[in-house]
Amino acid sequence: MHFTIPHRFPRRFAAGACWIFLLAAAPFSLLENPPAVFAQGPPPEERYEWPADAPPVAAVPFDARQALAHQQAWAAYLKLPTQKTVELKGGVKMPMQLIPPGEFRPGFGPGRSRGRPTFIDKPFWIAETEVTQAQWEALMGPQKADPRLSNLYPTGPRLPVAQITAAEAVAFCEALTQQERDAGRLPAGYQYDLPSPYQWEFACSGGTETTWFFGDDASKLGEYAWFGEAARTPSEDGGLGQPVPHEVAQKKPSIWGLYDVYGNVGEFCVTQIQLINAAGGEAPGPTDPLYVQYGGACYEKPERITSSSKVRVPGDLPKPNLGFRVVLTEPVFIKRRPPPPRPTRPPPSSTPDNVMPPLEVADGPGGVDWPASAPPRATVPFDARQAQAHQQAWSDYLGMPVERKIALPHGVSLNMVLIPPGDFKMGSSPGEFEGGKIDQYPRHRVWITKPYYLGKYEVTVGEWDAVMRLKKSPPDLSYSPLGGRSVAQLHEFVTQLNALVADEKIRFALPTEAQWEFACRAGTETDWCVADEKQLFSYSWYRDSQLREKALPEGETRRLTGAAALNDFLAGNKVRDGFIERRNANIGQLNANAFGLHDMHGNVREVCSDFYDRSYYSSSPPNDPTGPPSGDLHVARGGSYGEVAWRVSSSVRYMVTPRASDTQTGLRLVMILLDK
């Protein structure tokens, strides 16, 4: 049986409307008498080439009754049912739901403002459930999952498939597309694919702008999602094991009939962003896919499994709690256009988010008048021997040691390292440009005009306990880096530390981005404080050093192995989501950079004092920049143990929300010399 897309509907709008089997549908009267329950959509003449006889745009917010009316109106317009079923081998079926075109504002997490209006300019189908193991096997054959992760990844036909790479998920979509084309059920140009982030969030939220599609009451989340304690299964010793995925469609569905959009397994989404240059044309450069996980997973807390919860994920790392669901649409390609100008926005933010900045700018009028008796400033590049010579020269000039210990209660001490004044190119190299690094441009010269001390290590749990004095007993003297604290709590720690030390000549603070990057680079202009990733393995706890051992270059050694090879820690340690449950490594186990600082790359991200602004580098002052005067987000640097190599580089920037308490985010202190 064949079908025809109405000629009155432009091809680009009809792209997501193709279907597999024409099911009998009850007659609709919605087109002749548009329902009064529709929310007022944007004027069609302002929305591309909207067909005059098409139903209105499903403009968020709208309620559940309106959501279903939008869905039915578009089904009637396309002469298709709201639900269709894809038939796979062995009688396995994949039900899908029709999602109408619409407008919504993407979210950035609970309690945060939303983005500018975004259009879903064509209807599309989305699977009711995450792809199951039965659906996978019917199309791809038996899955070759790692049996050593069976405690985290149970098997069964109705359980969601996971422990796959993004490439394998895409291969499933391609195989499904080919099957339907060979059967004559799929017109040319249409395909099954991973959802775009916009498609996923619009379909999940179902017209709402609340934390979850059912509202903001977290106590109801268990009716719709497998997560936390409810997702645990009995262990062999009779207790409760790790949270694991459960069979699909056991909980209540969403407004548009989708199951398990929250929790269970995270879901791959894919986007390709083509940047726009200042002249309005498309910028040259790579458009490789970026993979994002939506919906959280079974081990997450409620605030991490909302309608807008998302995290960028590596496409090549199989995880036992990361799967996918498919959409039927045109090939996914989201082209971001410059937003309307915002004249009220302060200069640091005046560059539209998707307008490509220049990759490098000429040196500005930076620096200061240097005292004749002072040592020369440390101008990057310089090598390790020169770095130490700069430190010693400034140590002699100031009459202060290169390394200084600050005593705390219970025998705990802070180890601080002198960093000389200098200048360097801040940001990422123009030759390494790609869309995911746009906030690291333009590269620009920055002058650090004053010497300062920076923590030799990340702040530890023991140092936190000694300063905050929350326990009457001696503090936890472990050398594990601090994590799981909000930015407000970190500021409180700094305040308490200054009161405890009470030295008028020094003041502790969070470092600025410029102070952090200058100290991290330690004279280098490469991605990391070392020449390449082969050497990085001896300096950083990042994803590869957590998962496997590598052959080290000649002459390079590791002081301690810390995380053993995958086989070893799978055999002897608890594993969660592919990592040792401890998650981070004790400080100071790996090599220090040329300034004597440990763990600047990876382990835990380090919060800086600067507010985050994506385009701040376009207007940053040359001398001692401190970031925008205000903002909703803070900057964190250095990456964490779970990141790939380029995400722990010297220039990478992270956004941190004020209330977030991520175990992968901690801090490193700066000690400012008030009398120098």
Secondary structure per residue as TSV (DSSP state, phi and psi in degrees):
chain	resnum	aa	ss	phi	psi
A	1	M	-	360.0	137.4
A	2	H	-	-111.6	167.2
A	3	F	-	-141.2	162.9
A	4	T	-	-129.5	130.8
A	5	I	-	-77.2	131.7
A	6	P	-	-55.2	135.5
A	7	H	T	-64.3	-26.1
A	8	R	T	-71.2	-9.4
A	9	F	S	-104.0	112.6
A	10	P	-	-54.0	147.7
A	11	R	H	-55.2	-41.2
A	12	R	H	-68.7	-23.6
A	13	F	H	-81.7	-29.3
A	14	A	H	-82.9	-3.2
A	15	A	G	-59.6	-36.1
A	16	G	G	-91.9	10.6
A	17	A	G	-99.4	-2.2
A	18	C	-	-70.6	159.6
A	19	W	-	-145.9	175.8
A	20	I	S	-105.0	-58.3
A	21	F	S	-117.8	131.8
A	22	L	-	-81.7	110.7
A	23	L	-	-95.9	150.0
A	24	A	-	-63.1	133.0
A	25	A	-	-128.1	143.1
A	26	A	-	-69.1	148.6
A	27	P	-	-64.6	145.9
A	28	F	-	-111.0	147.7
A	29	S	-	-116.6	9.4
A	30	L	T	-68.0	-31.0
A	31	L	T	-72.0	-37.7
A	32	E	T	-73.8	-35.2
A	33	N	S	-129.2	86.5
A	34	P	-	-55.0	132.9
A	35	P	-	-67.6	144.7
A	36	A	T	-71.3	-13.2
A	37	V	T	-78.7	-7.1
A	38	F	-	-64.1	136.1
A	39	A	-	-69.3	152.1
A	40	Q	-	-67.5	115.8
A	41	G	-	-85.0	166.0
A	42	P	-	-64.0	152.7
A	43	P	-	-58.4	130.1
A	44	P	G	-57.2	-35.1
A	45	E	G	-67.0	-16.2
A	46	E	G	-96.3	1.1
A	47	R	S	-120.7	82.3
A	48	Y	T	59.0	-133.0
A	49	E	T	-115.4	61.7
A	50	W	-	-64.6	125.4
A	51	P	-	-58.9	136.3
A	52	A	T	-62.9	-30.6
A	53	D	T	-96.9	4.8
A	54	A	S	-78.8	153.8
A	55	P	-	-60.1	158.8
A	56	P	-	-66.9	162.1
A	57	V	-	-64.9	138.2
A	58	A	E	-80.4	84.1
A	59	A	E	-88.0	116.8
A	60	V	S	-69.4	139.1
A	61	P	-	-91.5	149.2
A	62	F	-	-148.9	157.4
A	63	D	-	-90.0	-178.7
A	64	A	H	-62.7	-39.2
A	65	R	H	-65.7	-40.5
A	66	Q	H	-67.6	-36.5
A	67	A	H	-60.5	-45.1
A	68	L	H	-67.6	-35.5
A	69	A	H	-65.5	-42.2
A	70	H	H	-58.6	-46.2
A	71	Q	H	-61.9	-44.7
A	72	Q	H	-68.7	-37.1
A	73	A	H	-64.4	-40.6
A	74	W	H	-72.9	-33.5
A	75	A	H	-62.8	-41.9
A	76	A	H	-67.2	-40.7
A	77	Y	H	-62.7	-40.0
A	78	L	H	-86.2	-5.9
A	79	K	T	57.8	45.9
A	80	L	-	-134.5	156.1
A	81	P	-	-76.3	163.0
A	82	T	S	-75.2	-23.9
A	83	Q	E	-125.3	140.5
A	84	K	E	-137.1	163.3
A	85	T	E	-128.3	130.5
A	86	V	E	-94.3	128.6
A	87	E	E	-93.3	126.4
A	88	L	-	-111.3	177.1
A	89	K	G	-64.5	153.1
A	90	G	G	70.1	20.3
A	91	G	G	77.1	7.4
A	92	V	-	-74.6	137.7
A	93	K	E	-122.7	154.8
A	94	M	E	-131.3	97.1
A	95	P	E	-74.6	144.8
A	96	M	E	-134.4	153.8
A	97	Q	E	-116.8	142.2
A	98	L	E	-80.1	129.2
A	99	I	E	-113.4	125.5
A	100	P	-	-76.1	162.7
A	101	P	-	-63.5	153.0
A	102	G	E	-167.8	-179.4
A	103	E	E	-131.2	134.8
A	104	F	E	-153.6	169.0
A	105	R	-	-109.7	113.6
A	106	P	-	-58.8	143.9
A	107	G	-	-92.5	162.7
A	108	F	-	-122.4	14.1
A	109	G	S	120.8	162.8
A	110	P	T	-58.1	135.4
A	111	G	T	79.5	2.5
A	112	R	S	-112.0	155.6
A	113	S	-	-67.3	162.3
A	114	R	-	-100.0	163.7
A	115	G	-	-77.1	-177.4
A	116	R	S	-74.4	158.9
A	117	P	-	-55.0	136.0
A	118	T	E	-124.1	140.1
A	119	F	E	-104.3	132.9
A	120	I	E	-99.0	100.9
A	121	D	-	-91.1	8.7
A	122	K	S	-153.5	150.7
A	123	P	-	-69.4	156.4
A	124	F	E	-151.7	160.3
A	125	W	E	-99.1	145.3
A	126	I	E	-136.1	140.6
A	127	A	E	-62.8	141.2
A	128	E	S	-66.5	-30.6
A	129	T	S	-128.2	164.7
A	130	E	-	-62.3	148.2
A	131	V	-	-57.5	127.2
A	132	T	B	-90.5	167.0
A	133	Q	H	-65.0	-33.0
A	134	A	H	-66.7	-42.9
A	135	Q	H	-64.0	-41.3
A	136	W	H	-60.5	-48.9
A	137	E	H	-66.5	-33.9
A	138	A	H	-64.7	-27.8
A	139	L	H	-105.0	-37.5
A	140	M	H	-111.1	-8.4
A	141	G	-	88.7	177.6
A	142	P	S	-57.6	138.4
A	143	Q	-	-80.5	139.7
A	144	K	-	-97.9	75.3
A	145	A	-	-84.9	154.0
A	146	D	-	-74.3	114.6
A	147	P	G	-64.9	-19.8
A	148	R	G	-71.1	-14.1
A	149	L	G	-103.9	21.5
A	150	S	T	-64.2	-25.9
A	151	N	T	-71.6	-18.5
A	152	L	T	-104.2	-16.3
A	153	Y	S	-134.6	82.0
A	154	P	-	-68.4	157.5
A	155	T	-	-113.4	148.9
A	156	G	-	170.1	151.4
A	157	P	T	-61.5	-32.2
A	158	R	T	-98.7	5.6
A	159	L	S	-84.3	147.7
A	160	P	B	-68.4	143.4
A	161	V	-	-76.2	141.5
A	162	A	-	-151.0	-163.4
A	163	Q	S	54.5	42.9
A	164	I	-	-129.0	159.2
A	165	T	-	-87.9	166.9
A	166	A	H	-62.5	-36.6
A	167	A	H	-62.4	-37.0
A	168	E	H	-70.1	-36.9
A	169	A	H	-64.3	-41.6
A	170	V	H	-64.9	-38.4
A	171	A	H	-61.5	-37.5
A	172	F	H	-60.8	-46.4
A	173	C	H	-62.1	-41.3
A	174	E	H	-65.2	-40.1
A	175	A	H	-65.8	-38.3
A	176	L	H	-66.6	-41.6
A	177	T	H	-59.1	-46.0
A	178	Q	H	-65.0	-40.3
A	179	Q	H	-59.5	-45.5
A	180	E	H	-72.9	-32.0
A	181	R	H	-68.2	-43.4
A	182	D	H	-61.5	-32.0
A	183	A	T	-83.6	-1.2
A	184	G	T	75.0	21.7
A	185	R	-	-106.7	4.8
A	186	L	S	-136.3	116.5
A	187	P	-	-64.0	155.7
A	188	A	T	-60.9	141.8
A	189	G	T	93.5	-12.8
A	190	Y	-	-105.7	150.1
A	191	Q	E	-157.4	159.8
A	192	Y	E	-85.3	145.1
A	193	D	E	-157.3	173.9
A	194	L	-	-73.3	148.3
A	195	P	-	-66.9	153.7
A	196	S	-	-78.1	159.8
A	197	P	H	-55.7	-38.1
A	198	Y	H	-67.8	-42.9
A	199	Q	H	-60.5	-45.1
A	200	W	H	-63.5	-49.6
A	201	E	H	-67.8	-39.2
A	202	F	H	-63.8	-44.0
A	203	A	H	-67.4	-38.0
A	204	C	H	-68.5	-47.3
A	205	S	H	-70.1	-25.9
A	206	G	T	56.5	36.7
A	207	G	T	96.3	-1.6
A	208	T	-	-100.2	161.1
A	209	E	-	-123.5	21.9
A	210	T	S	-88.7	175.1
A	211	T	S	-59.1	-44.7
A	212	W	B	-124.8	163.8
A	213	F	T	-65.6	-17.6
A	214	F	T	-95.5	0.3
A	215	G	B	130.4	-155.1
A	216	D	S	-113.1	7.6
A	217	D	-	-88.3	105.2
A	218	A	G	-65.8	-21.5
A	219	S	G	-66.3	-18.4
A	220	K	G	-90.1	-6.5
A	221	L	G	-61.5	-33.7
A	222	G	G	-62.6	-19.0
A	223	E	G	-74.1	-18.3
A	224	Y	T	-120.2	-12.8
A	225	A	-	-140.5	146.4
A	226	W	B	-92.6	115.9
A	227	F	-	-160.2	160.8
A	228	G	G	58.0	-140.1
A	229	E	G	-60.4	-37.2
A	230	A	G	-65.3	-21.7
A	231	A	G	-90.6	-3.0
A	232	R	E	-76.4	150.2
A	233	T	E	-121.5	156.5
A	234	P	E	-60.0	138.4
A	235	S	-	-92.0	174.2
A	236	E	T	-64.1	-27.8
A	237	D	T	-88.6	8.5
A	238	G	S	92.9	-9.0
A	239	G	S	-87.8	-163.2
A	240	L	E	-99.5	132.6
A	241	G	E	-88.2	-160.5
A	242	Q	E	-71.6	152.6
A	243	P	E	-61.5	134.1
A	244	V	-	-133.2	158.8
A	245	P	-	-62.5	149.4
A	246	H	-	-118.0	170.9
A	247	E	-	-58.4	144.4
A	248	V	T	-73.2	159.6
A	249	A	T	60.5	31.5
A	250	Q	-	-95.6	-18.6
A	251	K	S	-101.4	177.1
A	252	K	-	-69.0	148.4
A	253	P	-	-83.3	169.9
A	254	S	-	-78.9	-177.6
A	255	I	T	-58.8	-39.3
A	256	W	T	-97.6	22.0
A	257	G	S	81.3	26.0
A	258	L	-	-102.0	136.8
A	259	Y	-	-103.3	146.4
A	260	D	-	60.5	33.4
A	261	V	-	-69.8	-20.2
A	262	Y	S	-108.7	135.8
A	263	G	B	68.9	-153.9
A	264	N	S	60.9	-93.4
A	265	V	S	-125.5	146.5
A	266	G	E	-64.3	161.1
A	267	E	E	-127.3	125.4
A	268	F	E	-60.4	131.8
A	269	C	E	-124.7	158.3
A	270	V	E	-135.7	140.9
A	271	T	E	-141.2	150.5
A	272	Q	-	-126.1	118.5
A	273	I	B	-108.0	118.3
A	274	Q	-	-97.7	117.2
A	275	L	-	-73.0	157.4
A	276	I	E	-116.5	129.7
A	277	N	E	-83.0	173.9
A	278	A	T	-63.1	-24.9
A	279	A	T	-81.6	-3.2
A	280	G	S	97.9	-7.5
A	281	G	S	-89.6	168.7
A	282	E	B	-75.9	133.1
A	283	A	-	-78.6	141.1
A	284	P	-	-69.6	157.1
A	285	G	S	138.1	173.0
A	286	P	-	-69.3	149.5
A	287	T	-	-127.2	40.0
A	288	D	-	-63.1	151.4
A	289	P	-	-66.1	144.4
A	290	L	E	-110.2	131.2
A	291	Y	E	-103.2	134.7
A	292	V	E	-129.4	138.6
A	293	Q	E	-97.5	128.0
A	294	Y	E	-115.5	156.7
A	295	G	S	87.6	-5.2
A	296	G	-	68.8	-165.4
A	297	A	-	-148.9	177.4
A	298	C	T	-65.1	-23.0
A	299	Y	T	-92.0	-1.4
A	300	E	S	-80.8	159.7
A	301	K	-	-80.5	160.7
A	302	P	G	-53.8	-38.1
A	303	E	G	-70.7	-8.0
A	304	R	G	-105.1	5.0
A	305	I	S	-130.2	51.9
A	306	T	S	-96.9	179.8
A	307	S	T	-64.0	-24.1
A	308	S	T	-113.7	8.2
A	309	S	-	-66.5	128.0
A	310	K	E	-152.9	152.3
A	311	V	E	-151.2	136.4
A	312	R	E	-70.2	136.0
A	313	V	-	-128.9	148.6
A	314	P	-	-68.9	138.6
A	315	G	T	-78.4	-13.7
A	316	D	T	-107.2	13.0
A	317	L	-	-113.2	104.8
A	318	P	-	-65.5	133.0
A	319	K	-	-127.9	139.5
A	320	P	T	-70.9	-6.0
A	321	N	T	-123.1	27.5
A	322	L	E	-132.5	115.8
A	323	G	E	-126.3	-143.2
A	324	F	-	-168.1	164.0
A	325	R	-	-130.9	157.5
A	326	V	-	-105.7	156.8
A	327	V	E	-123.5	158.3
A	328	L	E	-113.7	114.6
A	329	T	E	-164.7	-172.8
A	330	E	S	-72.7	166.1
A	331	P	-	-53.6	134.8
A	332	V	-	-69.0	121.6
A	333	F	-	-157.5	109.5
A	334	I	B	-102.9	118.8
A	335	K	-	-104.3	115.3
A	336	R	-	-87.5	127.4
A	337	R	-	-104.5	155.3
A	338	P	-	-59.1	134.0
A	339	P	-	-74.7	168.2
A	340	P	-	-59.1	149.8
A	341	P	-	-63.2	148.0
A	342	R	-	-120.2	87.0
A	343	P	T	-64.5	-20.8
A	344	T	T	-84.8	-6.7
A	345	R	S	-77.6	137.3
A	346	P	-	-64.3	157.3
A	347	P	G	-49.7	-41.7
A	348	P	G	-59.2	-21.4
A	349	S	G	-110.4	13.7
A	350	S	-	-73.0	-17.8
A	351	T	S	-78.4	122.1
A	352	P	-	-55.8	145.8
A	353	D	T	-56.3	-31.8
A	354	N	T	-108.6	13.8
A	355	V	E	-93.2	125.3
A	356	M	E	-70.6	124.5
A	357	P	-	-74.7	166.0
A	358	P	-	-61.0	148.0
A	359	L	S	-77.3	-22.7
A	360	E	B	-156.3	146.0
A	361	V	-	-121.9	157.2
A	362	A	-	-66.3	154.2
A	363	D	-	-62.2	135.5
A	364	G	-	-88.1	-177.5
A	365	P	S	-80.6	67.9
A	366	G	-	-98.1	-174.2
A	367	G	-	89.5	175.7
A	368	V	-	-136.9	165.3
A	369	D	-	-68.6	119.7
A	370	W	-	-88.9	132.1
A	371	P	-	-58.8	139.4
A	372	A	T	-60.7	-30.7
A	373	S	T	-87.7	-6.8
A	374	A	S	-78.8	151.3
A	375	P	-	-63.7	158.9
A	376	P	-	-64.8	150.1
A	377	R	-	-73.8	156.1
A	378	A	E	-85.9	94.3
A	379	T	E	-91.3	120.3
A	380	V	S	-71.3	137.6
A	381	P	-	-91.9	152.0
A	382	F	-	-151.6	156.8
A	383	D	-	-91.4	-178.8
A	384	A	H	-63.0	-40.6
A	385	R	H	-63.9	-42.6
A	386	Q	H	-68.1	-35.0
A	387	A	H	-59.5	-46.6
A	388	Q	H	-67.3	-33.5
A	389	A	H	-66.9	-40.8
A	390	H	H	-60.2	-45.8
A	391	Q	H	-60.3	-46.0
A	392	Q	H	-66.2	-39.2
A	393	A	H	-61.6	-43.5
A	394	W	H	-73.4	-29.2
A	395	S	H	-62.2	-45.2
A	396	D	H	-66.7	-40.5
A	397	Y	H	-64.7	-40.9
A	398	L	H	-85.6	-16.6
A	399	G	T	69.8	35.7
A	400	M	-	-133.0	150.7
A	401	P	-	-72.4	156.2
A	402	V	S	-66.0	-41.3
A	403	E	E	-115.1	136.5
A	404	R	E	-133.7	137.0
A	405	K	E	-106.5	135.1
A	406	I	E	-111.1	116.5
A	407	A	E	-73.8	137.3
A	408	L	-	-122.8	168.9
A	409	P	G	-59.0	160.6
A	410	H	G	63.2	26.3
A	411	G	G	76.6	7.9
A	412	V	-	-84.1	147.2
A	413	S	E	-141.9	150.3
A	414	L	E	-94.7	133.9
A	415	N	E	-103.7	118.1
A	416	M	E	-117.6	145.3
A	417	V	E	-121.2	133.4
A	418	L	E	-72.3	129.4
A	419	I	E	-114.6	123.6
A	420	P	-	-76.4	161.4
A	421	P	-	-65.4	156.8
A	422	G	E	-178.9	-173.0
A	423	D	E	-141.6	151.1
A	424	F	E	-158.9	166.3
A	425	K	E	-88.5	113.4
A	426	M	E	-92.4	133.9
A	427	G	S	112.8	-175.6
A	428	S	-	-92.1	151.0
A	429	S	-	-64.3	139.3
A	430	P	G	-57.3	-30.2
A	431	G	G	-71.9	-9.2
A	432	E	G	-109.8	18.1
A	433	F	-	-63.1	137.2
A	434	E	-	-157.7	161.5
A	435	G	G	-57.4	-33.7
A	436	G	G	-69.2	-10.1
A	437	K	G	-109.5	17.0
A	438	I	G	-60.4	-28.4
A	439	D	G	-77.9	-0.5
A	440	Q	G	-98.9	12.5
A	441	Y	-	-127.2	157.6
A	442	P	S	-75.7	149.8
A	443	R	B	-68.0	136.5
A	444	H	E	-149.1	152.3
A	445	R	E	-81.6	135.0
A	446	V	E	-125.2	139.4
A	447	W	E	-107.9	125.3
A	448	I	E	-95.8	108.8
A	449	T	-	-93.0	-5.3
A	450	K	S	-134.9	144.4
A	451	P	-	-70.3	154.5
A	452	Y	E	-154.9	166.5
A	453	Y	E	-107.7	139.4
A	454	L	E	-124.0	146.5
A	455	G	E	-56.3	131.1
A	456	K	S	-65.3	-30.1
A	457	Y	S	-130.1	165.3
A	458	E	-	-66.2	148.5
A	459	V	-	-61.2	133.7
A	460	T	B	-97.2	168.8
A	461	V	H	-60.9	-39.2
A	462	G	H	-63.4	-41.0
A	463	E	H	-67.5	-39.3
A	464	W	H	-58.8	-50.0
A	465	D	H	-61.7	-40.3
A	466	A	H	-65.1	-36.3
A	467	V	H	-81.0	-46.5
A	468	M	H	-76.0	-22.6
A	469	R	-	48.7	48.7
A	470	L	-	-82.5	-13.9
A	471	K	-	-116.7	141.1
A	472	K	S	-74.6	-28.9
A	473	S	S	-77.6	165.4
A	474	P	-	-55.4	151.2
A	475	P	-	-70.0	164.5
A	476	D	-	-68.6	112.4
A	477	L	-	-91.5	18.6
A	478	S	-	-66.5	159.0
A	479	Y	-	-101.2	24.0
A	480	S	-	-77.0	135.0
A	481	P	B	-66.8	145.1
A	482	L	-	-66.4	141.4
A	483	G	-	-152.2	175.1
A	484	G	S	73.9	26.2
A	485	R	-	-119.8	146.3
A	486	S	-	-77.1	166.1
A	487	V	H	-61.0	-38.9
A	488	A	H	-60.9	-40.7
A	489	Q	H	-67.1	-35.3
A	490	L	H	-65.4	-41.1
A	491	H	H	-64.1	-37.7
A	492	E	H	-64.6	-38.5
A	493	F	H	-59.7	-44.5
A	494	V	H	-64.1	-42.0
A	495	T	H	-61.1	-46.5
A	496	Q	H	-63.8	-37.8
A	497	L	H	-64.8	-43.7
A	498	N	H	-63.1	-39.4
A	499	A	H	-67.0	-35.7
A	500	L	H	-70.8	-44.4
A	501	V	H	-74.6	-40.8
A	502	A	-	49.5	52.6
A	503	D	-	-114.0	118.4
A	504	E	T	-68.8	-13.6
A	505	K	T	-91.2	-11.5
A	506	I	E	-136.3	158.4
A	507	R	E	-145.7	131.8
A	508	F	E	-88.3	150.2
A	509	A	E	-160.4	173.5
A	510	L	-	-78.8	139.6
A	511	P	-	-69.0	154.6
A	512	T	-	-75.2	162.9
A	513	E	H	-57.0	-41.1
A	514	A	H	-66.3	-44.1
A	515	Q	H	-60.3	-42.3
A	516	W	H	-65.1	-48.2
A	517	E	H	-69.0	-38.1
A	518	F	H	-61.3	-43.9
A	519	A	H	-69.3	-37.0
A	520	C	H	-65.5	-45.3
A	521	R	H	-65.1	-38.5
A	522	A	T	50.0	43.9
A	523	G	T	97.8	-6.1
A	524	T	-	-94.7	159.2
A	525	E	-	-123.1	13.5
A	526	T	S	-87.8	178.4
A	527	D	S	-58.6	-38.1
A	528	W	S	-125.3	-179.5
A	529	C	S	-74.8	0.6
A	530	V	S	-123.6	173.7
A	531	A	S	-70.9	-37.6
A	532	D	S	-156.6	178.4
A	533	E	H	-68.6	-26.8
A	534	K	H	-59.7	-39.0
A	535	Q	H	-80.0	-28.6
A	536	L	H	-55.7	-32.7
A	537	F	T	-59.0	-24.3
A	538	S	T	-90.5	-2.8
A	539	Y	T	-122.4	-12.3
A	540	S	-	-140.7	137.6
A	541	W	B	-89.8	102.6
A	542	Y	-	-134.9	-170.7
A	543	R	H	-58.1	-45.9
A	544	D	H	-66.9	-35.1
A	545	S	H	-75.1	-16.3
A	546	Q	H	-82.5	-29.4
A	547	L	H	-99.1	-27.4
A	548	R	-	-160.7	157.5
A	549	E	-	-88.4	146.3
A	550	K	-	-117.9	160.1
A	551	A	-	-71.7	125.8
A	552	L	-	-86.7	148.7
A	553	P	-	-63.9	156.5
A	554	E	T	-58.4	134.3
A	555	G	T	89.5	-10.7
A	556	E	-	-96.8	135.4
A	557	T	-	-134.6	161.1
A	558	R	-	-112.2	136.5
A	559	R	S	-66.6	-40.3
A	560	L	-	-139.9	149.9
A	561	T	-	-79.8	-26.9
A	562	G	-	62.4	-92.7
A	563	A	S	-89.2	122.8
A	564	A	-	-77.8	178.0
A	565	A	-	-62.3	159.9
A	566	L	H	-53.4	-44.2
A	567	N	H	-59.9	-40.2
A	568	D	H	-67.7	-48.5
A	569	F	H	-79.5	-20.2
A	570	L	H	-66.1	-33.1
A	571	A	H	-77.9	-33.4
A	572	G	H	-121.7	-0.8
A	573	N	S	-131.3	155.6
A	574	K	-	-70.5	139.0
A	575	V	E	-120.7	136.0
A	576	R	E	-133.2	118.3
A	577	D	T	57.6	33.4
A	578	G	T	88.1	2.0
A	579	F	E	-125.9	157.5
A	580	I	E	-58.3	140.0
A	581	E	T	-62.5	-27.4
A	582	R	T	-59.2	-35.8
A	583	R	-	79.4	-47.5
A	584	N	S	-119.5	170.4
A	585	A	-	-108.1	151.1
A	586	N	-	-57.6	148.8
A	587	I	T	-67.8	154.6
A	588	G	T	72.9	14.0
A	589	Q	-	-82.0	-25.9
A	590	L	S	-103.8	177.1
A	591	N	-	-65.2	149.9
A	592	A	-	-89.8	158.8
A	593	N	-	-77.6	-174.7
A	594	A	T	-64.7	-23.9
A	595	F	T	-87.7	-1.8
A	596	G	S	87.1	23.5
A	597	L	-	-102.2	134.2
A	598	H	-	-101.2	149.3
A	599	D	-	59.9	32.2
A	600	M	-	-68.1	-27.6
A	601	H	S	-105.6	123.7
A	602	G	B	78.8	-161.2
A	603	N	S	67.7	-86.1
A	604	V	S	-131.8	147.9
A	605	R	E	-65.6	152.3
A	606	E	E	-121.0	118.8
A	607	V	E	-71.9	136.2
A	608	C	E	-106.4	169.2
A	609	S	E	-78.0	-17.9
A	610	D	E	-70.7	143.3
A	611	F	E	-74.6	150.0
A	612	Y	-	-85.5	130.6
A	613	D	-	-140.7	122.5
A	614	R	T	-59.3	-34.0
A	615	S	T	-108.1	20.4
A	616	Y	G	-61.1	-34.0
A	617	Y	G	-62.9	-21.0
A	618	S	G	-70.2	-18.4
A	619	S	T	-137.3	17.7
A	620	S	-	-65.6	136.0
A	621	P	-	-68.1	154.0
A	622	P	S	-74.3	-30.1
A	623	N	B	-100.5	122.9
A	624	D	S	44.8	56.6
A	625	P	-	-63.1	141.3
A	626	T	-	-119.0	7.2
A	627	G	-	91.1	175.7
A	628	P	-	-60.7	155.2
A	629	P	S	-69.5	-21.2
A	630	S	-	-155.7	168.9
A	631	G	-	169.3	171.2
A	632	D	S	-96.2	-16.2
A	633	L	-	-126.6	153.1
A	634	H	E	-108.3	163.5
A	635	V	E	-94.2	140.8
A	636	A	E	-125.3	149.7
A	637	R	E	-126.6	162.0
A	638	G	S	92.1	-16.6
A	639	G	-	70.4	-175.3
A	640	S	-	-137.5	178.3
A	641	Y	T	-61.9	-21.6
A	642	G	T	-93.7	3.3
A	643	E	S	-94.7	156.1
A	644	V	-	-75.2	170.2
A	645	A	G	-58.5	-44.9
A	646	W	G	-69.7	-17.3
A	647	R	G	-87.6	4.7
A	648	V	G	-120.4	25.7
A	649	S	S	-75.2	172.2
A	650	S	S	-68.6	-22.8
A	651	S	S	-106.9	-7.7
A	652	V	-	-67.7	141.5
A	653	R	E	-121.6	139.1
A	654	Y	E	-120.5	151.3
A	655	M	E	-97.1	136.6
A	656	V	E	-127.7	126.6
A	657	T	-	-78.9	148.4
A	658	P	T	-58.9	-33.1
A	659	R	T	-96.4	-2.2
A	660	A	-	-67.7	146.1
A	661	S	-	-134.5	68.6
A	662	D	-	-84.1	130.0
A	663	T	T	-66.7	-15.5
A	664	Q	T	-91.4	6.7
A	665	T	E	-123.5	126.5
A	666	G	E	-135.1	-141.3
A	667	L	-	-157.2	162.1
A	668	R	-	-133.5	137.4
A	669	L	-	-91.3	149.4
A	670	V	E	-111.3	142.7
A	671	M	E	-115.3	113.4
A	672	I	E	-90.0	135.2
A	673	L	E	-91.5	107.7
A	674	L	T	-79.4	-20.7
A	675	D	T	-104.9	9.9
A	676	K	-	-112.5	360.0
